[in-house]
C-alpha cells in the first residue's frame, strides 16, 4: 500500500476558496479505475458527462449489444444456403434498445452513486473542469487544486464542414443508439469502424442504408486486402447501398422532416443521418493554455512512456493522448499511470510503461475484422523482409460446413527470425480467432512454434490460424 502523500499544497489564507486534494482525476471512464494502492489519498474525480465514459455508455458495450441481434438476423438470412428455411422477422427496435440501456444505465447510475457517496475519501465533482492556474482546475465556479492531476477526458465525434450540415438533424454514435423511432432509411457519412458497425446494425434490422465514403474502400486503415474484401462483402448485403469516392456537396432538411443528401448530381433522401467520420481528443476543452502541457497537431496531449505530460505533475491517458482509441489500451495506460503517480508521490522513479507492439483491435460488423501489428504495406515501408501466410476459411473443415467463400486469415512473418509482425483476419469470430497470434507477438513466440508445437482442435475454425502460419513458415523454410 502507498502511504498518503504528505506534500499536497496546503490551503493558504489567500486561497481559502480553493479545495485541496492529493490527486485530481478528470474523466470517469478509465480514469475511474482507481487502484487500492491509492487508498487514503484525498482524490477528486471530475466528470461533466455521463458517468463511466464512452465505452460503457455510448461506445463499445452498447454497440456490441446491438450488433449481436444484427448478427443473428444475417445468419438467419443466410440459412437457405445451408438448407435451412429461415425467415427472420422484423427487429423490435424498442425492445432491443430498452434491453441494452435497461442494463447499461443502472450500471452507470450505480457507479456514480458509489463515487458520490464519498467512499474511500473520494469526492465526485460534477461539471466541466478547466485549468485556471497552476495545478488548479475550476468546475462550474468551484476551484480544486492538487499537486498531481490525471487527464482522462477521452474524445468526441467530429463533424465535417459540409454546407447545410449545421442546419439539419444529425446523430453521432452518442445518440443514434437511443433513437425513439427506427428509421426506414439511414444515411451514414464515413467508412470507418463506427460507420460499418452501426451500418451493419441498422441495415440488418431492416433500414435502407446509404453510406457515403470519401475513399473507394471502407476501413481504409486496415490491411489493403482486408479493406478490399470487407468492402466487397459488406456492400453485397441486402439493404446496403455504398456511395464510394463520394463526399456530399450539401445536405438539407425537407418540409416533411426527411434529409436530402446532394452528391454528384444525385439526391438521396433519408430519415436520419449519422455522422461517423472519426473522433477528436477533448484536450481543447481543458484550458491547457493555462499550463505548459503540449499537444500534437491533431490535438492529442503529448505524453512520455510513463504517461507524464510536458508539465511535471500532470499525466494523461486514453483517447485524449493516444491515437489508438481503444478501451483495453486506455485501461492498461490508466493502471500504469496510477502506479507512476504513486511512485512520484513517494519520491521514487516512475517505471510503469505499456508495451504497444501487440495492441489489437476488432471491427464488429459483418464480416467481422480483427487486426494486430503491422499491415503488409507498413511492414514493407519499415524495410522488413517478410513472408505472408494466408489461408481461406474455406480451406478448413469448419469453413466447408459454413460454406464460407470470402473469409481468410493472414499473417506477416519476418523472414529468418520467424517473428510474427502482423496478423489480420476477416470473417466469423475474427476477434476471438486472432487471440493466439496476439499472445505470440506479445511473448515473441516464433511462427513455427505457434504452428507446430501446440494442438489446434479439429475441425474447429481455429485451424485457419494454424494453416496461415504453416503457409508462412513453409515459405521461409
N, C-alpha and C positions, 0 to 999 in steps of 0.2 A: 504494500500500500504506500502511496505517496503522501508525505506529510502535507498538511495545509500550508500554502505559501505564507510567508511572513513579510514579503516585500511589496505587498499591494500598496498603492498610493494612499496615504491617509487623507481623510477629508480635511481640507484647510478651512480657515474662517471665511476666506473669500469664495469658497466653493461649497457652501452649506447646502445648496440645492442640487448638488451632484451626488448620485448614489454610487458608492464604491463597491467593486466586485473583484474577485481574483481572476475571473475569466468571463468574457462576453462572447457568446456564440450567436451569429446572425444567420438564421435559416434553420428550419426544423425538419429537414429531410435527413440526409446522412449526418448532419450536424447534431441531430438528436440522439445519436448513438454514443452517449456519454459513458465512458468506462468506469468500473468500480474503483479504479486506481485514483480517480479524482474525488472520491468520497471525502467530504469535509471541506471541499472548496466552496466558496460563495460564487455561484455561477448565475449569470443572466442569459436566458435564451430568448432571442428576439425573433418574432415572426409576424409578418404583415398579411400573409395569405392563408390558404387552407393548411391546417396543421398536418405535418407529416410529409410535406414536399410533393414534388411532381410525380414520382414513381407510384406512390400509394394512391393518390387522389385522381390524377388525370393522365397518367402515363402507363408504365409497364404493366401494372397489375390489372387495372380495369380493362385496358385494351386487350390483354390476353384472355380475359374472361369473356369478352365479346368475340374474340377470334375462335374460341372453341366451338360454339354453336355454328359459326360460319364454316369451319372445317367439316362438321357433321353434315351440313347441307351439301357441300361439294362432294363428299363421299357418297351420299345418297344419290345425287345426280349422276354419279359415275357407276352406280350399281348395275344398270343394264349391260355394261361392257363385261361384267363378271358373271352375268347370267342371273342377276337378282333384279326383279321388277320393283324398283323403289321410286316413289314419287313424293319428294319432300313437300310438305305443306308450307304455307307462308309463315315466316318467322313472326313471333309475337314480340314486337319491339318493346312494348311497355313492360311485358313480363320479364324479358331479358334484362332490360335497363334497370328495373326495380330490384331484380335479384342481385345484380352486380353491386349497385350502390347501397342496397339494403345490407350488404355485408361490409362494404368498404367504409361508408360514412360513420358507422358506430366505432370502427377501429380508430379512425381519425379523431372522433369526438372523445373516445376513451383515453387516447394518448394525450390529448390536450388537457382533459380533466385531471389526469395524473400529474402532468407537469405544473398545472395551475395550482395544485394543492400545496406546493412548496416542499414536497418530499425531497429529502436528501439535500436540503439547502439551496435548491434551485428556484429562481424567480422567473416566471414566464412573463415576458413583456410584449404585449400585443401592439402592432403598429409598424410603420415604415421607419427603419433605422438608417440614419445617415451620420457620417463623421462630421463633427463641428469643431474639432480641435484635437490636440494631442491625446490619443487613446480615449477619446470621448465621443460617444455616439448619442445622438438625440433621437428619441422615438416619440413623435407627436407631442413635443414640448417637454418630455421627461428626459433628463440627462443622466447617462450612465458612463462610468469610467472604469477601466481595468488595465493592468499592465500587459495583459495578453488578450488577444482577440482572434477568433477563428471566423473567417468568412466562408459561408457555405450556402450562398443565396441562389445557386442554380442558374437557369436560363429561362427564356421565354420565347414564344413563337415570333417569327419575323414576317413582316408583310412587305411585298414588293411595291414599287411606285407605278402601279398601273392606273391610268386615268379612270376615274369613276369608282375606284375600289373603296375609297373612304366614304362614299355615299350609299353603299349598298349593305345589306345584311350579310355578314360573313361569320364563319366559325373557324376555330382552331381546334387542335386536339384537346384544349382545355374545356371546350364547351360542346363539341359535336356528339360526344357520347351521352349527353344529358338532354338531347332534343326531346321536346314534348311529342311531336308528331314525326313519324317516319317519312322521309321524303321519297316520292316516286322517282325523282331524278336528282342525282347529286353530282355537282361539279367539284373537281379537285384540282387545285393548282400545285404542281410539284410531282416529283417522281422518286423521292427518297423513301426511307423505311416507314415513316408515318403515313405518307400518301398511299403506299401499297398495302399497308396493314389495314388502314381504315377503308381503302378501296375494296379490299377483299371482304371485309365485314359487310359493308353496305350492298355491294353487288350480290353477294351470296344471300343476304336477307331478302333481296328482291328489287333493289333500286336499280334504275338505269344509270350506270356510272359513266361519266365523261371526265377523263383525266388529261390535263394539259401539261406537257413537259417540254422544257426548252431543248433538251437533248434528244437524240434518236433512240436511246435506250433508257430503261428505268434502272434504278440502283447503280448509277454510273460509278460510284466509288468502289464497287465490288470488282473482283477479277473480271476481265473482259468477257471471258467465256460464260461466266455465271450471269453477268448482266444481260448478255445477248439471249441466253436460254430463258432466263426469267421473263424478259420482255415478251418473248415468243409465247411462252406458256400462259402467262398471266393475261395477255391480250386475247388468247383463244377462249377464255371463259365466257359463259353466257352473261349478257347484260354489261359487258365491259367494252367501252369504246375509248381507244387510245388516240390522242391527238399529239403525236410526237413531232419534235422540231418546231414546236408552236408556243408562242407567247401571246396571250390575248392582248389586242390593241386597246380595248376598253371594256368595261362592264357597266351595266345599268340595271336598275330595278324597274320593272314594268308595272303598269297600273294594277295588275292582279296580284302583285307581290312576288311574282317569279323574277328570276335574274337572267338577263341576256348577256352572254359572253360573245364578244365580237372577235373573230380570229380569222385571218387570211381570207377575208371576203365572205366568210360564213358567219352564221349566228346560231349558237346553241343555247337553248333555254333550259334552265334547271330550277329546282325548287329551293335548294340550299347550296351554299358554296363554302367549301373547306379550303383554307389556306394551309398548305403543308410544304413550305419551302425552306424549312430549316429553323434553327433557334439561335438566339444571340445571348451572350452572357449578361447577367444582371449587374455587372460591375458599374455601369454608368448610373445606377440608381443609389450608389453607396456614398456619394460625396467624397470620392477618393482624392479630389483636388485639394482636400484639407490634410492629406497625408503625403508621404513620399513613396507610396505604393505605385509601381509601374504597371502598365498594361500593354499587351501586344496590340498590333494594328487592328486585329479583329475583336478587341475588347476583352480578351481573356487576361486575367490577372497573372503577372509574371511570378512564378514561384521556383525555388530551387528543389533539389531532390528530397529535401526534408519538408517541403510544402510551406517553407517560410517565404514571405514576400520580401520586397526590397526595403521594407521598413521593419526593423527589429521589433519583435513583439506582436507581429501580425502574421497569421497564416491563412492559407486559402486552399479549399479542396473542392472537387466535383466539377460540375459544368461551368462554374464561374472561372475556373482556371485551367481545366484540361480540354483537349479537343475531342475526346472520345464520346462524351455524353452517354455514359453507361453507369447504371446504378451499382453494379457489382464492383466497378473500379472506384466509384465515389466512396463506397463503404470501406474499401481497403485503404484509401487515402485518409479517410477520417480516423480510422484506427491508428494509422501511423502518425498522423498529425497530433492526436491527443497524447500519444506516448512522447513525442518530441516536445510538446508544450510542457508536460510534466517534468521532463528532463531539464528543460530550460529553467523552470521554476526552482529546481533543486541545484542549479548551477552545474549541471552535468552536460556533456556533449549530446547533441541531437544525433541519433544514429538510425532511426527508422526510415526506410525507403520502401517503395513499391516497385517491383520488377515488372515492367510493362512489355517485355518481349513477347509474351503469350497472352495478351488480353483478347479474349474472343468476343464476338457479338453474333446475334442472330436476328433474322427478319422473319416475323411470324405472319407470313402471308401464304398464298397458295400459288406456286410452290414455296415451301419454307427454304430459307437460306441460312447457312452458318459459315463463319469465317474466323480464322486465327492466323496471325502473322502476315507475311508479305504476299501480294499478288504476284503473278508471273512477271508482269511488267515492272513492278517495283524491285523484284529480285534482279532483273536484267539491268535496271538503272543503277542498282547498287554494285554492279560489276561481279555478281556472284555467278559461278559456274554451276548450273543446276540441271537436274533432270526432272521431268514432270511425269508423275504416275497418275493415270486416270482410268476409272472403271465405271461403267454404267450400272445403275440398279438392275437393269435387265440381264446383266451378266451374273446375277446371283439367283439362287433358287427362290428366295422370297420375292425378289424383283419379278421373276416369272409369274409367281402367284398374283402379284399386284397388276400384272400387265402394264408395268411402267416402262415407257419407251423414251422418256425425256430427262430423267434424273440421273445425276452422276456425282462421284466423289473425285476430288483432285488433290494431290499432294505435291509439294515442291520441295525437293531434297537436294542439298548441296553435294555435288559430286565429290567423291573421295571420302569426306568425313561422314557421309550419310546422315548429316544433321537435317532434321525437318525444319524448314524455314517458313513454310506456309501451308495451309490446308483450307479447302473450300468445298462445301457440299451443298447441293441443291436437290430438294426432294423431301419426301415424307420423313419427319423426325430428324431433320438435319441437325437441329440444335442439340439433340441427345447423341447422335452418332459421332459428332466431332469431338466428344469429350476425351477419348483416349489419345487423340492427336494433340489436344491442348496439354494434357499431362506429359506426353512425350516431349513436347517442346520445352515445357517448364523445367523438366528434370534432365534435359539433354540426353534423352534416350535415342539412340540411332534408329533409323528407319528399319534396318534389317532385324534388329532385336524386337522391335514392336510388331513386326510382321511375323517373325518365325518363332519367338520364344514364349508366346502366350497362346492360349486357345481362343478361338472365335467360335461361338456356338453355331452349329449347323442345324437348320438352314436359316439362321437369323439374318436380319438385314445388315448387321454389323460386318458381315463378310464383304460388303462393298468397300469398307475401310481397309480390311486386310488385303483385298485384291489390288486396290490402288497403291498401297505400299509395296506389294510384291512387284507391281509393274515398274515402279521407280527403282527398286533395288535391282531388278533384273537388267535394267538399262545401265546400271552403274557397276555391274559385276565384271 
